[in-house]
Amino acid sequence: MLAIDGGEKLRKTPFPKRHLLGETEKAAVERLFDQAIDSGNAIGYGGPEEQAYEREFAAYMGGGFADLVNSGTCAIFAALGALELKVAGEVIVPSISDYGGVMPAALLNQIPIPADTMPESFNVGPNQIEAVLSPHTRAIVVAHISGEPADMDPILEIANSRNIPVIEDCAQAHGATYKDRLVGTMGTAGAFSTMSGKHHATAAQGGVVFTKDENLYWRIKRFSDRGKPFNLDATSNPRAGLNLNGTDLSAAVGRVQLKKLPEITRRRQQAANIILDGIRDLVSVSAKEMSKGTDSAYWFMPIQVDSTKLTVDKDAFAKALAAEGIPLSVYYGRVVPHSIWFQERKVFGTSDYPWGLPDYEGDREAEFPCPNAVEARNIMFVIRLHEQWGEREARDTIEAMRKVEEHYRK
């Protein structure tokens, strides 16, 4: 009998906590406080710790330039803001994403244009991007949802042929690779979230913008610190910007975390690969197989359910699996164009800007049903694995899926 029907749970003990932060992070923070107490100088931003974190992050990415900011949303905002896009254009955005990865486009007076996902995927694809391209497209934001890399080569081919910059949203994909290249290194810039739920963190909140383009890097630095004239001879701020700064305190935690990142990613991949291998013989559930040289960082693990092989739908299957003690979410995310703020254009007070900007020449009444994104949410649930999962957790997850499938299989 299934646990959801009153039977015994397959997994009787709780899954391990992440324990993301430990004694090494605590010691790094205490050292910074001790320095502040001894010197009499408050902990600030842009100092030695932040500069060191940025150098180390850039080195992790294989070389380039990094700017620590205060959230993943602000990383997207800074990356787009630094492009200095002509207003009343269009920015192609993911149809499934945290809204923080989409709203910056609207806040910069660009019309967000959602691209549908590929079939049976949370990621946008080249065909879906091409379907919403227009003469007004100013930039493209591509998110690597769940840690799975988007299909970047054909996306970049489309963008480069039209001289359109691409921002990679890597919030969920620290350490993921696409054809042996780290995500975040292929587009014009990469934006990362380093809040405490992500692979590596700069304490509670944070974000990083990465680029190989030094000129763009300085524009990012200026925009993320109120337009200050970094690397310029100007005597005052040459442009407007917000205070998006990270801090030395966040950076002290991030430097410790960054050293742990390769092992964090490896352990997540190890647990996911055990599950992948263990469910191949099941008929109703499946997970995405990565091609050679491409590895997901598994912020979570999407599982697709073929309800035609079962007597129940995906929701019932997932709820039964959760009752067996497996950490999961029945749904992931929301479809961006279905959200209230997007549909009611709640960006700038009571106006309908940026859609209503006089200079906008695109289709003001365009709708974006995104059927693939809707279907992906309906056929997939997500397993909330992390780096503290060992073989036992992976095996229990496999056996729980096997148990539920056997019960509900037609």
ABEGO torsion letter per residue (X at the ends): XBAAAGBBBABABBBBBAGABBAAAAAAAAAAAAAAAAAGBBBBBGBAAAAAAAAAAAAAAGEEBBBBBABAAAAAAAAAAAAGBBBGBBBBBBABBBAAAAAAAAAAGBBBBBBBBBBGBABBBAAAAAAABBAABABBBBBBBGGBBBBAAAAAAAAAAAGBBBBBBAAAABGBBBGGBBBGAABABBBBBABAABABBBEABEBBBBBABAAAAAAAAAAABGGBBBGBABABBABBBBBABBBAAAAAAAAAAAAAAAAAAAAAAAAAAAAAAAAAABAABBBBBBBBGBBBAGABBBBBBBAAABABBAAAAAAAAAAAGBBBBABBEBBAAABAAAAAGBABEABAOAAABAABABBAABBBAGAAAAAAAAABBBBBBBAABBAAAAAAAAAAAAAAAAAABX
